Amino acid sequence: ERHIMRKTFLLLPLALFAQLAFAIDANDVEAYKKNYSEQLRPMVMKKLGMDRPDLTAGAIKREADAYVAKMAGCQLEGLAIFPEQYREKAILPVAQGGDVAQATQALNEELKKDIDGGKITKDEVMTIIQSAQQAVQICANS
């Protein structure tokens, strides 16, 4: 019981930080969610179709829409943990209609370049990534 409380307590600052951290404008956030969802939807619908042959096409579409909308929001919560210059690199290209995988690749390259250049340590990057993944997981499971 106490262990669970302590774990929850440790996560609170992250959740609060995620709310405060957005310097990116609301239109970009909405555009990111829309484009992220559109890119993810076909894969999710295909997977749902294979996993749940009992569902009708309409039910698959509704489930997929709900899932991708939630995941787009969760992805943004995870990205909120990144320092602003990296957050922008991950969010703005997708908000402008770019490919999610390419934006992720560009972010990874930028992080690697900054580690090599001594701007940020490998440990700091690992901590940011782990915190972001945790935030996404908590959001996805809530």
Z-matrix of the N, CA and C atoms (Angstrom, degrees):
N
C 1 1.466
C 2 1.542 1 111.09
N 3 1.356 2 114.32 1 -53.31
C 4 1.471 3 117.14 2 -179.59
C 5 1.523 4 111.59 3 -65.20
N 6 1.324 5 115.67 4 -36.10
C 7 1.465 6 120.97 5 179.47
C 8 1.538 7 109.94 6 -60.65
N 9 1.319 8 116.49 7 -43.47
C 10 1.468 9 121.67 8 179.47
C 11 1.525 10 110.07 9 -63.44
N 12 1.336 11 116.23 10 -43.45
C 13 1.463 12 120.59 11 179.02
C 14 1.530 13 110.82 12 -59.71
N 15 1.334 14 115.32 13 -45.74
C 16 1.459 15 119.57 14 -178.26
C 17 1.525 16 109.97 15 -61.51
N 18 1.326 17 116.10 16 -42.13
C 19 1.461 18 121.22 17 -179.61
C 20 1.541 19 110.16 18 -63.01
N 21 1.309 20 116.04 19 -44.08
C 22 1.470 21 121.13 20 179.13
C 23 1.524 22 109.78 21 -63.49
N 24 1.320 23 115.45 22 -42.75
C 25 1.457 24 120.70 23 -178.86
C 26 1.530 25 111.26 24 -60.88
N 27 1.321 26 116.04 25 -40.73
C 28 1.467 27 120.49 26 179.58
C 29 1.528 28 111.54 27 -63.92
N 30 1.314 29 116.41 28 -30.23
C 31 1.463 30 120.25 29 -176.68
C 32 1.524 31 112.43 30 -81.39
N 33 1.316 32 117.13 31 -22.83
C 34 1.466 33 119.89 32 -178.00
C 35 1.527 34 113.65 33 -54.06
N 36 1.340 35 118.54 34 -49.54
C 37 1.463 36 117.35 35 -179.72
C 38 1.525 37 112.64 36 -57.10
N 39 1.335 38 116.53 37 -35.44
C 40 1.464 39 119.84 38 177.82
C 41 1.520 40 110.86 39 -61.76
N 42 1.316 41 115.67 40 -46.60
C 43 1.470 42 120.00 41 -178.85
C 44 1.528 43 110.30 42 -62.52
N 45 1.327 44 116.71 43 -42.38
C 46 1.461 45 120.68 44 179.07
C 47 1.519 46 109.57 45 -64.30
N 48 1.340 47 115.20 46 -43.60
C 49 1.450 48 120.19 47 -179.67
C 50 1.529 49 110.37 48 -59.61
N 51 1.319 50 115.12 49 -41.36
C 52 1.466 51 119.89 50 -178.90
C 53 1.536 52 110.89 51 -59.80
N 54 1.326 53 116.68 52 -37.09
C 55 1.469 54 120.16 53 179.42
C 56 1.530 55 110.80 54 -68.79
N 57 1.326 56 116.86 55 -38.75
C 58 1.463 57 121.48 56 -173.05
C 59 1.519 58 113.22 57 -83.76
N 60 1.305 59 115.88 58 -22.02
C 61 1.462 60 119.92 59 -164.71
C 62 1.527 61 114.63 60 -75.23
N 63 1.305 62 118.36 61 -9.56
C 64 1.459 63 117.98 62 -173.25
C 65 1.509 64 114.40 63 -81.83
N 66 1.334 65 114.64 64 107.94
C 67 1.459 66 119.26 65 171.29
C 68 1.527 67 107.99 66 -96.63
N 69 1.325 68 115.80 67 -5.31
C 70 1.465 69 120.88 68 -178.68
C 71 1.520 70 108.49 69 -79.29
N 72 1.294 71 115.94 70 137.79
C 73 1.464 72 119.18 71 -170.72
C 74 1.529 73 112.67 72 -70.84
N 75 1.325 74 115.01 73 153.53
C 76 1.478 75 122.36 74 -172.94
C 77 1.523 76 112.31 75 -58.21
N 78 1.335 77 117.27 76 -34.47
C 79 1.474 78 120.33 77 178.54
C 80 1.520 79 111.08 78 -65.12
N 81 1.342 80 115.99 79 -39.36
C 82 1.466 81 120.36 80 177.50
C 83 1.521 82 110.32 81 -64.87
N 84 1.327 83 116.36 82 -40.42
C 85 1.470 84 121.12 83 179.38
C 86 1.530 85 109.44 84 -61.76
N 87 1.322 86 116.80 85 -46.93
C 88 1.470 87 120.65 86 179.90
C 89 1.528 88 111.31 87 -64.29
N 90 1.329 89 116.83 88 -42.13
C 91 1.469 90 121.19 89 179.66
C 92 1.531 91 109.90 90 -65.25
N 93 1.341 92 116.42 91 -38.42
C 94 1.470 93 120.62 92 177.94
C 95 1.525 94 109.48 93 -61.76
N 96 1.345 95 116.25 94 -48.36
C 97 1.473 96 120.16 95 -178.74
C 98 1.526 97 110.91 96 -59.18
N 99 1.322 98 115.66 97 -43.82
C 100 1.466 99 121.26 98 -178.33
C 101 1.531 100 110.35 99 -63.16
N 102 1.334 101 116.89 100 -50.26
C 103 1.470 102 120.55 101 -176.83
C 104 1.522 103 111.92 102 -70.14
N 105 1.331 104 117.03 103 -38.79
C 106 1.463 105 121.24 104 177.38
C 107 1.530 106 108.79 105 -60.26
N 108 1.337 107 116.03 106 -47.57
C 109 1.474 108 121.49 107 -179.03
C 110 1.523 109 111.58 108 -60.88
N 111 1.334 110 116.41 109 -44.44
C 112 1.472 111 120.57 110 -178.79
C 113 1.525 112 111.27 111 -62.71
N 114 1.350 113 116.38 112 -36.99
C 115 1.463 114 119.70 113 -179.18
C 116 1.530 115 111.92 114 -73.97
N 117 1.330 116 116.07 115 -33.64
C 118 1.455 117 120.93 116 -177.01
C 119 1.537 118 112.32 117 -81.31
N 120 1.345 119 116.52 118 -31.68
C 121 1.471 120 122.12 119 -172.19
C 122 1.532 121 114.74 120 -51.74
N 123 1.355 122 119.65 121 -49.43
C 124 1.470 123 118.36 122 -177.55
C 125 1.534 124 113.25 123 -58.47
N 126 1.345 125 116.75 124 -40.27
C 127 1.472 126 119.90 125 179.36
C 128 1.522 127 111.09 126 -66.44
N 129 1.322 128 115.77 127 -41.46
C 130 1.463 129 120.94 128 -178.88
C 131 1.526 130 110.06 129 -66.42
N 132 1.334 131 116.98 130 -42.74
C 133 1.474 132 120.55 131 179.55
C 134 1.531 133 110.59 132 -63.58
N 135 1.334 134 116.51 133 -40.26
C 136 1.467 135 121.05 134 179.40
C 137 1.532 136 109.68 135 -63.06
N 138 1.346 137 115.51 136 -46.39
C 139 1.462 138 120.30 137 -178.67
C 140 1.534 139 110.62 138 -65.01
N 141 1.319 140 117.01 139 -44.28
C 142 1.473 141 120.69 140 178.06
C 143 1.522 142 110.72 141 -60.38
N 144 1.329 143 116.29 142 -41.68
C 145 1.466 144 121.43 143 179.37
C 146 1.520 145 111.56 144 -59.85
N 147 1.347 146 116.19 145 -37.80
C 148 1.473 147 120.36 146 179.69
C 149 1.533 148 111.03 147 -77.19
N 150 1.341 149 115.68 148 -42.02
C 151 1.472 150 120.29 149 -176.40
C 152 1.523 151 113.20 150 -74.14
N 153 1.334 152 116.01 151 -30.97
C 154 1.470 153 120.11 152 -173.91
C 155 1.524 154 110.97 153 -128.90
N 156 1.335 155 117.70 154 71.66
C 157 1.476 156 119.86 155 -177.92
C 158 1.534 157 112.93 156 -63.12
N 159 1.354 158 116.18 157 -15.24
C 160 1.472 159 120.61 158 179.50
C 161 1.536 160 112.30 159 -73.03
N 162 1.337 161 117.65 160 -20.01
C 163 1.468 162 119.94 161 -175.59
C 164 1.528 163 111.94 162 -78.54
N 165 1.333 164 115.08 163 145.82
C 166 1.466 165 119.92 164 174.48
C 167 1.525 166 108.07 165 -77.36
N 168 1.315 167 116.32 166 165.20
C 169 1.469 168 120.96 167 179.04
C 170 1.535 169 110.26 168 -58.46
N 171 1.340 170 116.40 169 -40.15
C 172 1.465 171 120.60 170 179.21
C 173 1.519 172 112.32 171 -64.38
N 174 1.332 173 115.58 172 -41.07
C 175 1.469 174 120.40 173 179.38
C 176 1.526 175 110.57 174 -66.71
N 177 1.336 176 116.06 175 -39.81
C 178 1.469 177 120.11 176 177.59
C 179 1.524 178 109.74 177 -61.56
N 180 1.320 179 116.60 178 -44.76
C 181 1.469 180 120.21 179 -179.22
C 182 1.537 181 110.38 180 -62.51
N 183 1.334 182 117.00 181 -44.79
C 184 1.479 183 120.37 182 -179.70
C 185 1.526 184 110.93 183 -62.34
N 186 1.329 185 117.16 184 -45.42
C 187 1.466 186 120.86 185 179.29
C 188 1.516 187 111.38 186 -63.22
N 189 1.327 188 115.55 187 -43.52
C 190 1.469 189 120.56 188 179.94
C 191 1.528 190 110.22 189 -63.10
N 192 1.329 191 116.98 190 -44.53
C 193 1.471 192 121.03 191 179.74
C 194 1.527 193 111.42 192 -59.47
N 195 1.338 194 115.89 193 -44.83
C 196 1.468 195 120.32 194 -179.90
C 197 1.529 196 110.31 195 -64.52
N 198 1.319 197 116.27 196 -42.74
C 199 1.472 198 121.08 197 -178.30
C 200 1.534 199 111.36 198 -64.96
N 201 1.340 200 117.26 199 -48.90
C 202 1.473 201 118.97 200 -176.58
C 203 1.520 202 111.59 201 -67.64
N 204 1.332 203 117.49 202 -33.67
C 205 1.474 204 120.22 203 177.51
C 206 1.526 205 109.57 204 -64.81
N 207 1.326 206 116.04 205 -43.45
C 208 1.461 207 120.02 206 179.20
C 209 1.530 208 110.19 207 -64.67
N 210 1.337 209 116.97 208 -46.55
C 211 1.464 210 120.42 209 -177.61
C 212 1.528 211 112.04 210 -64.58
N 213 1.316 212 117.95 211 -33.93
C 214 1.469 213 120.20 212 177.34
C 215 1.529 214 109.65 213 -62.36
N 216 1.337 215 116.48 214 -43.56
C 217 1.469 216 120.87 215 177.21
C 218 1.520 217 111.65 216 -64.89
N 219 1.330 218 116.72 217 -40.94
C 220 1.469 219 121.32 218 179.52
C 221 1.527 220 110.97 219 -65.91
N 222 1.326 221 115.97 220 -39.60
C 223 1.466 222 120.84 221 178.48
C 224 1.534 223 109.51 222 -60.85
N 225 1.332 224 116.86 223 -41.18
C 226 1.467 225 120.82 224 178.31
C 227 1.529 226 111.28 225 -65.06
N 228 1.336 227 116.55 226 -37.61
C 229 1.469 228 119.48 227 176.69
C 230 1.521 229 110.62 228 -61.92
N 231 1.320 230 116.33 229 -41.22
C 232 1.464 231 120.60 230 177.52
C 233 1.516 232 111.44 231 -64.39
N 234 1.333 233 116.45 232 -44.23
C 235 1.464 234 120.61 233 -178.92
C 236 1.527 235 112.26 234 -67.21
N 237 1.340 236 117.05 235 -24.40
C 238 1.467 237 121.13 236 179.74
C 239 1.526 238 111.44 237 -61.88
N 240 1.323 239 116.73 238 -20.60
C 241 1.462 240 121.47 239 -178.68
C 242 1.531 241 111.47 240 -78.03
N 243 1.322 242 116.50 241 -23.73
C 244 1.459 243 120.28 242 179.54
C 245 1.529 244 111.01 243 -71.33
N 246 1.345 245 117.31 244 146.42
C 247 1.474 246 119.08 245 171.86
C 248 1.528 247 109.78 246 -56.00
N 249 1.319 248 115.21 247 151.69
C 250 1.467 249 121.12 248 -169.46
C 251 1.532 250 115.29 249 -52.49
N 252 1.333 251 117.71 250 -43.16
C 253 1.476 252 118.53 251 -176.15
C 254 1.532 253 111.33 252 -62.85
N 255 1.323 254 117.36 253 -32.33
C 256 1.470 255 120.55 254 178.86
C 257 1.527 256 110.48 255 -79.24
N 258 1.323 257 115.57 256 -37.60
C 259 1.465 258 121.00 257 179.11
C 260 1.526 259 109.35 258 -58.70
N 261 1.334 260 115.17 259 -46.44
C 262 1.470 261 119.46 260 -179.47
C 263 1.523 262 110.88 261 -61.41
N 264 1.323 263 116.61 262 -40.07
C 265 1.462 264 120.95 263 -179.03
C 266 1.533 265 111.25 264 -64.24
N 267 1.332 266 116.90 265 -30.47
C 268 1.461 267 121.10 266 -179.51
C 269 1.532 268 111.91 267 -85.07
N 270 1.338 269 117.04 268 -34.39
C 271 1.466 270 120.86 269 -171.50
C 272 1.526 271 113.35 270 -92.70
N 273 1.326 272 116.95 271 -48.14
C 274 1.469 273 119.32 272 -171.90
C 275 1.531 274 114.07 273 -61.21
N 276 1.349 275 119.70 274 -43.20
C 277 1.479 276 117.30 275 178.72
C 278 1.529 277 112.32 276 -60.02
N 279 1.332 278 117.40 277 -39.23
C 280 1.471 279 121.26 278 179.60
C 281 1.532 280 109.68 279 -69.64
N 282 1.337 281 115.94 280 -40.00
C 283 1.476 282 120.29 281 177.72
C 284 1.527 283 110.36 282 -59.32
N 285 1.339 284 115.81 283 -31.89
C 286 1.477 285 120.58 284 -179.58
C 287 1.527 286 112.49 285 -89.99
N 288 1.357 287 115.94 286 12.72
C 289 1.464 288 119.77 287 174.47
C 290 1.518 289 114.55 288 96.48
N 291 1.331 290 116.92 289 3.98
C 292 1.468 291 120.81 290 -179.38
C 293 1.522 292 112.37 291 -73.97
N 294 1.313 293 114.80 292 168.61
C 295 1.456 294 123.43 293 -177.49
C 296 1.531 295 111.11 294 -76.32
N 297 1.338 296 117.17 295 131.00
C 298 1.467 297 122.69 296 -179.22
C 299 1.531 298 110.45 297 -59.25
N 300 1.330 299 117.42 298 -46.33
C 301 1.464 300 121.23 299 -178.13
C 302 1.534 301 110.85 300 -62.46
N 303 1.324 302 117.29 301 -40.26
C 304 1.471 303 120.95 302 179.18
C 305 1.528 304 111.05 303 -67.10
N 306 1.335 305 116.74 304 -39.95
C 307 1.467 306 120.46 305 178.86
C 308 1.529 307 109.85 306 -64.28
N 309 1.334 308 116.57 307 -39.18
C 310 1.462 309 121.43 308 178.47
C 311 1.530 310 110.04 309 -64.99
N 312 1.321 311 115.75 310 -43.50
C 313 1.469 312 121.78 311 177.87
C 314 1.536 313 110.24 312 -60.23
N 315 1.326 314 116.93 313 -44.55
C 316 1.477 315 121.39 314 179.67
C 317 1.529 316 110.66 315 -63.09
N 318 1.325 317 116.45 316 -39.96
C 319 1.467 318 121.18 317 177.80
C 320 1.535 319 109.88 318 -63.07
N 321 1.323 320 117.05 319 -45.74
C 322 1.468 321 121.16 320 178.67
C 323 1.525 322 111.56 321 -59.96
N 324 1.332 323 116.05 322 -41.62
C 325 1.473 324 120.40 323 179.71
C 326 1.520 325 110.94 324 -65.52
N 327 1.327 326 116.17 325 -40.85
C 328 1.469 327 121.36 326 178.04
C 329 1.534 328 110.77 327 -62.80
N 330 1.329 329 116.38 328 -44.47
C 331 1.471 330 120.73 329 178.44
C 332 1.528 331 110.21 330 -61.60
N 333 1.331 332 116.97 331 -44.21
C 334 1.469 333 121.11 332 -179.83
C 335 1.532 334 110.15 333 -62.34
N 336 1.330 335 116.14 334 -43.80
C 337 1.466 336 121.31 335 179.95
C 338 1.540 337 110.00 336 -60.89
N 339 1.340 338 116.01 337 -42.32
C 340 1.463 339 120.25 338 -178.82
C 341 1.527 340 112.59 339 -71.40
N 342 1.335 341 117.02 340 -31.21
C 343 1.473 342 120.44 341 174.10
C 344 1.533 343 108.16 342 -66.83
N 345 1.342 344 116.11 343 -48.90
C 346 1.472 345 120.74 344 179.91
C 347 1.526 346 111.39 345 -60.82
N 348 1.334 347 116.25 346 -34.14
C 349 1.468 348 120.83 347 -178.91
C 350 1.528 349 113.57 348 -86.26
N 351 1.330 350 116.73 349 -0.19
C 352 1.462 351 120.29 350 177.33
C 353 1.528 352 115.31 351 77.07
N 354 1.344 353 117.70 352 13.16
C 355 1.472 354 120.75 353 179.13
C 356 1.526 355 112.14 354 -75.82
N 357 1.331 356 114.80 355 -27.89
C 358 1.466 357 121.14 356 -177.78
C 359 1.533 358 106.33 357 -148.82
N 360 1.327 359 116.88 358 147.48
C 361 1.472 360 118.14 359 -179.08
C 362 1.519 361 109.99 360 -88.38
N 363 1.315 362 115.13 361 158.79
C 364 1.463 363 121.39 362 177.14
C 365 1.535 364 109.81 363 -59.94
N 366 1.353 365 116.36 364 -39.52
C 367 1.474 366 121.14 365 178.78
C 368 1.524 367 111.37 366 -62.45
N 369 1.321 368 116.91 367 -42.19
C 370 1.475 369 120.19 368 178.77
C 371 1.526 370 110.04 369 -61.99
N 372 1.318 371 116.10 370 -43.94
C 373 1.472 372 120.61 371 179.45
C 374 1.525 373 110.49 372 -62.38
N 375 1.344 374 116.63 373 -44.56
C 376 1.472 375 120.24 374 179.63
C 377 1.529 376 110.60 375 -61.13
N 378 1.326 377 116.56 376 -41.34
C 379 1.472 378 120.87 377 179.30
C 380 1.525 379 110.79 378 -63.42
N 381 1.325 380 116.10 379 -44.34
C 382 1.477 381 121.02 380 178.68
C 383 1.529 382 109.92 381 -60.75
N 384 1.329 383 116.33 382 -47.54
C 385 1.468 384 120.67 383 -177.45
C 386 1.527 385 110.78 384 -63.88
N 387 1.336 386 117.07 385 -44.61
C 388 1.468 387 120.10 386 179.37
C 389 1.527 388 110.96 387 -63.21
N 390 1.323 389 117.10 388 -42.76
C 391 1.477 390 120.79 389 178.46
C 392 1.523 391 110.75 390 -63.17
N 393 1.321 392 116.09 391 -41.21
C 394 1.468 393 120.87 392 179.79
C 395 1.528 394 110.42 393 -65.08
N 396 1.345 395 116.57 394 -44.66
C 397 1.472 396 119.83 395 179.54
C 398 1.523 397 110.14 396 -62.43
N 399 1.328 398 115.74 397 -39.70
C 400 1.469 399 120.30 398 179.05
C 401 1.535 400 110.41 399 -63.78
N 402 1.325 401 115.71 400 -43.03
C 403 1.474 402 120.49 401 179.27
C 404 1.524 403 110.48 402 -61.21
N 405 1.320 404 116.99 403 -42.46
C 406 1.475 405 121.87 404 179.82
C 407 1.538 406 109.30 405 -63.62
N 408 1.326 407 116.11 406 -44.80
C 409 1.469 408 120.44 407 -179.09
C 410 1.531 409 111.74 408 -62.94
N 411 1.312 410 116.10 409 -44.99
C 412 1.467 411 120.57 410 -179.54
C 413 1.527 412 109.68 411 -62.42
N 414 1.322 413 115.68 412 -43.52
C 415 1.464 414 121.33 413 178.44
C 416 1.532 415 110.31 414 -62.76
N 417 1.315 416 117.08 415 -46.25
C 418 1.467 417 121.68 416 -177.41
C 419 1.519 418 112.29 417 -63.95
N 420 1.333 419 116.17 418 -32.05
C 421 1.469 420 120.36 419 -178.14
C 422 1.528 421 113.44 420 -91.14
N 423 1.322 422 116.87 421 -0.99
C 424 1.487 423 118.63 422 -177.58
C 425 1.515 424 111.49 423 -89.05
